[in-house]
Amino acid sequence: MAAAGVLSGGAVTAAAASPQPVPATWADGGNRQTAANKAMVVHFYDQLFNHGNLAVIDRYVRPDYIQHNPNSPDGLDALCHFVTGLRAAHPDLHVTIERAIADGNLVMLHSNSVTDPGTKGQAIVDIFRIQDGKIAEHWDVIEQVPDTTASGNDMLSTLSTPRLRWPDPRVSTSASKRVASALFHGVTAGRDVTAFDRYASDPYYQHNPQSPNGIAAAKAFFASTFAANPGFSVSVKRVIAEGDYVAFHSHYKFAADDPGFAILDLYRVRDGKVVEHWDVIQPVPEKSANDNTMF
């Protein structure tokens, strides 16, 4: 669940790419098609944004490509135009993919996009839906990386052990999903902050920039949020899980007429407890370049 940073805005741009090849472990676990989807998406991302290889658009993206980034229209021409403009404006663009998670026909990338050297850039989550071997649909959530955080943790690193950036194939995906879902739904839908006591474990590493580490801080934040916002609601749009990582892509609202926030909450589950949390938060804009909403 997003913690105190729910009220902070994030810059709205499209995502960039990974300069490194896919680690072999990223393809472990799951079925062969899911692993192939993940490898294809990471390759596409790298070639398109880091190398400006526009040929991968025709090769890997369906002609009826659906776009949920509010700054971009649907279709291949719009994607080509965006990439060309982005690379022209930021020739030193560099993106590091910290995590790649695949679940059925969905692939999620959790990245740090640095458009200009010396800046901290943006934390970005991209979600791709694969259909018949090609990218059919895209969602993203984008937030500016701040200079400092309440916990002292950055927005993207892994602090819990073992310090693997990619999903651990030795961990049961279904078991991780059960634990993370019990915590997430228990708190957001059930408004039961004691779910942290049952399903999380201290030091509960926190990567939301405005929240300290620990279960006590998370409980205090949600208790105060519920008290101050009786109309608070969370609508989960999709869940993506692999190994010890579980992600919830949701629409958070503080009142019925609130446009709200697109938020991606990411949990790491170890030994049956949630031990680490990342999120990326973006306000839902009033207007969009497409008619698809951010969800």
N, C-alpha and C positions, 0 to 999 in steps of 0.2 A: 504494500500500500504506500502511496505517496505520503510523505510526512510533511514537515512544515513548509517545504518549497512549493506546495500546491498553489500558493498565491503568487508565485513569481513567474514572470513571463519568459518565453524562450524565443530566440530569433527564428525566423521562418525562411529556410532555404531548402534546397534539395540536397540529398546525400551525395557523398563522394565515395571513394573506393579504397580497397586494400592493396598495398604494393607487394605484399608477400604471398607466396603460394599457400594453398590450403594445407594445414598440418594434417598428417595422415590420420591422427586420432579423431579429427572432426568427422571422418567418414565411417568410424566404427559404430557399432550398435545400430538398431533399427533395421529396416529392410533395404535392399539394394537400391530401389528406386528413390527412397528418401535420401540416402547418401548421395545418389547421383544428382538429385535436385539441389542439395547443398553445394556440392562441388561446382555445378553449373552457375549458380547464383554468385558465388564468390569470384569465379573466373570472369563472369559478365561484369560485375562491379569494378573489379580491378582494371580490366581492359578498357571499359568505357570511361571511367573518371580519371584514373591515373595515367592512362596512355592515350586517351582521346581516340580510341579505336571505334569509330561509329558503325563499323560493319557488324559489330555484335548486336546492334539493335535489330537489324533484319534477321540475324541468325537466331537470336534467343528470345525475342519479344513478339507476341502475337499482334497482328494488325489492329485488333479491336482492344488494345491495351487500355485498361481502366486505371485512372490516376486519382488518388485521394489527397495528395499534397495540395493544399488550398491555393498555392501559387502557380500551379501548372495545369493546363488543359489535358484532356485525354489524347491518346494517339502517339504514333511514332514520330511524327514531325515535331511535335511539341517537345518530346524528350530529346531529340537531336538538337533542337534549337537551344534548349536549356544547357546541355552539356557543352556545346560550342561556346556559348556566352560565359559560362562559369570558368572554363579553362582559359579563355581569353582575358578575363578580368583577374584571375588568380593563377598565373602560370606555375607558382610554387606549391599548389595544392597538394596536401599529403594527408591520407587517411589511414589510420590503423584500426583494423577490425580486432576488437578484443574478444568477441564471442560470436560464434555462428551456431544456431540452434535450428534443427529441422524436425518437423512433426507432420507426417503425412505429406500433403501438398503445400504446406507452408514452410517458408524459410525466413528466419529472423536474423538480422545482423545488428550487433551492438558495437558502435564505432566512435572514434574520436576524429572529427574532420577539422583539420587546421588549414585554413585557406591562405594565411599569411604567416611566414616564419616568425617565431618569437611570441606568438599569441597562443592562448590555451584552446582556442577553437570552440567547437560545439560537440556535445554528446548527442548522438543520433541513433535512433532505432529505425530500421527499415524492415518491413514485412512484405514478402513477395508470395503471391499465390501462383502455383505452377499448374498449367493445364496442358495436357498432351505434350509434355516435354518443353514447353515454352512459358515465359513469364506472362501471365494474363492480367495481373492486378497488383497494385502497390499502395501501401500505406507508410507513413513515417511520422515520427514524433521527434522534435528538435528542441534543444535547450542550450543556451550559452553556458560554457563552463566558467564558473566564477574564479576569482583570484584566491579566495580563501573559503573554507567550509567550517561548520560548527564542530565537526568531529575531527578535523585534521586529515580526513581521508579524501582522496580525489574521487571523481565521479565514475571512474571506469576500472580501476585496478581490482584484483582479487586479493583479499586479505586472509580469508579463512583457509585452513589447510585441508588437503594438499593444494598448493597454489597453482592449480591448472586453470588456464583461461577458457578451455573448451569443455564441453560436457564429458563427464566421466562415464564411460560405457559400462563400468562395473556396478553402477548404481541403478536400481530399478526406476525407470521412468514413471511407471504407474504408482509406485510407492511415493515418489517425490511429489507427484501431482496430488495425491490424496492429502499429504501433510500441508503443502502450500495452499491448496484449496480450502482446507479446514480453517487455516489461519485467515486467509483473505476474506472468505465469505463470512466467517464468524465475526470478524471485526466490522467489515463494511456493510453487510446486510443485517447481521444480528446485533450490531452495535455492542458487542461483548469484548471489551478490551482485555479481559482475562484470557482470551484465546492465545495471547502472546505467552502466557505462563505455560500453557499446555503444548503449544506447537513451535515455539522458538526457544533458542538457547543463547544465553549471554556468552561472549560480549556483544552478540548481535551487531555485527559490523554494518554501519549505515553509510551509504554513499549519497543520500539526499543532502545537498549542500547546507541546508538549514537545520538539520537534525543531528543531535549527538548520538553516539553509540549507545546501545543498551535497550533492554526491554522496558525499563521504567520510563525512559524518554518517549518511546513509541506509544505506550499506554497513556501517558499524560497528554500527548498531542491529540490523539483521537478522542479522549474524554472531553477535552476542551472544545474540539471541533464539533462534536455532537451537541454539546451544551449551547454553543453559540449559533449553530445552524440546524434548526429542526427539520429543514427541508433537504438536508444533505442526502445525496444518493449516488450510487455507483452502478453503472450498467456495463457489464462485461461483454465485450464484442467477440473476443477470441482468446483462446488459451493455447500456448505453444510450449511443449515440454520435451526435454531430452535429457536422460541421465539425471544429474543432480540439479539441473536448472529448470525453472518453471516461470513462464512469463504470462502476465495478464494485460491485455490491451483493452482499456476501459474508457468510458465517458464519465468523468466526475462532475457533479453539479452540486452547488450549495443552496439552490432554491429552484423552484419549478421553472421560472422564467430565466434562469441563468444559462448563458450559452455554454459555460463550463470549460473543462479542460480535457484534452486528449492526453492520457497518461499511460505509459508502459511501466508496470511494476515487474521487476525481475528478482526472483528468490533463488538462493542456493540452499539445498537441503543436504545435510550430512548426518548420518546416524539417526535418522528419523526426526530431525529438528531443523527448522529454518535457522541458518547461522549468518546469513548475509543478505542485504537488500540494496538494489540499485533502482532508480527510477529516472525517467525522462518525461518532462512536463511541458506542454504547449497549450496556450489559450486557444480555444476554438474561435476563429474570426467570424465577423458578421457576414463577410462576402468571400466568395471563392471563385477561382478561375474555372472550376468545373462544378457540376451539379451532383456530385457523389457523396458529399459530406466527408469528414475526416475519418469516418468509421465504416 
